[in-house]
Amino acid sequence: MTFVRVCGAGELEEDTPKRVELDGTPVSLVRTEGEVFAIHDICSHANVSLAEGEVDDCHIECWLHGSRFDLRTGKPDSLPATRPVPVYPVKIEGDDVLVSLTQES
């Protein structure tokens, strides 16, 4: 599994998504509840950026229609989305946030 630096840990504010691109793939990074998560940044229902949504209770909510995705699994837990979005492995090394585009199983 190859990890790539995407930002500094200090660049992530608690419960505030940050959109980055990794090899052309849009990724939303979220620091919440003491962890950093990486989730595909495009909602599976409406093709809009999840990084523009709100974070609450380890979930990110799509700003357009209100679907909520679990940051740990990518699974939606509210309609209208019914398909999960990919989540990606994250490592913190020093002040670096590293992400692998290999999906967690």
Secondary structure, DSSP 4 states (H G I P E B T S, - for coil): ---EEEEEGGGPPBT--EEEEETTEEEEEEEETTEEEEEESB-TTT--BGGGSEEETTEEE-TTT--EEETTT--B-STT--S---EE-EEEETTEEEE-SSPP-
